[in-house]
């Protein structure tokens, strides 16, 4: 009876027959792909089939010492009145301020550092920039100097803005370098380069850090990026602020960089043991895993293996890295940066 009905429907509607065959083909293909391990929609899985979650790849990190730290001062910031910068260094260094540096000149200097001669001194940096900036100012900072340094474009240059968007010049490029470059180790960090926005007459957005790079004596460049904390953020921030003010007077900053030097992406964070006990999944263990590429620090070591998507933003997780190695979690630590 069913066969007679199908034949009758086929005689009047060949499209119905094509639809049935196509549906059967799709169901069969999905079953074959699921059998070989490919992901298929949940509606095509059987109720008895377990849902498998691929393990997130963990990026291996190594620790390096970063002797430089630069942040904006508390005073007002604008092109006409200048900007205050506070540098904290583990050894005597030079703060070089390049006002109105051309974007192409800075990119060319970074290319020179990576593919030609590493920029281990401010003289080499000036040569690599080919003097394509509006004004240059230099400050000497001691290892215990925590004061602010005010940099400003002279009034006689009559610079009130840096042009419309897209701009061909960065407002301010601040570079911290060791005063004695010959003392640099083989793989040590020799420079910290910070690109800042300074408000002017055309763009009154508040002063802020746009980019930050670390240059090594081996000719490698890394870009620092902030991490996004999720659990106990208020208590974490308060604790870190007080801890940073104490740690800047001590030579105790450490950095973690990827073991594979060809990876240039870096994720910057400041972390302290025992200040965050708030995995967003289990609500018990300490947050110790950073998810990439979204850079959310929100899960513990146990929960990270159970997710394909970030619990905060739902972005797909490509890989992750630990803020602190498991063997070191029980030991007291100092100010860390993970990149």
Protein Blocks (a to p, Z undefined) as FASTA:
>chain_A
ZZmmmmmmmmmommlmmmmmmmmmmmmmmmmmmmnopacdfklpcfklccdddddddddd
dddddfbdcdddfbdcdfknopadddddfbdcdddddehiafklmmmmmmmmmmmcccfb
fklmmmmnoopafbdcdddddfklcbdcdddddfklopabebjaddfbdfbacddddfbl
mlpcfklcfbdcdddddddfklmcdcddfbdcdddfkopacdddddddfbhklmmmmmmm
mmmmmmmmpccbccdddfblkbmbdcdddddehkaccdfklomaccfbdcdfklpafbdf
klmmmcfbdfklopacfbdcdfbdfklmmpccdddddZZ
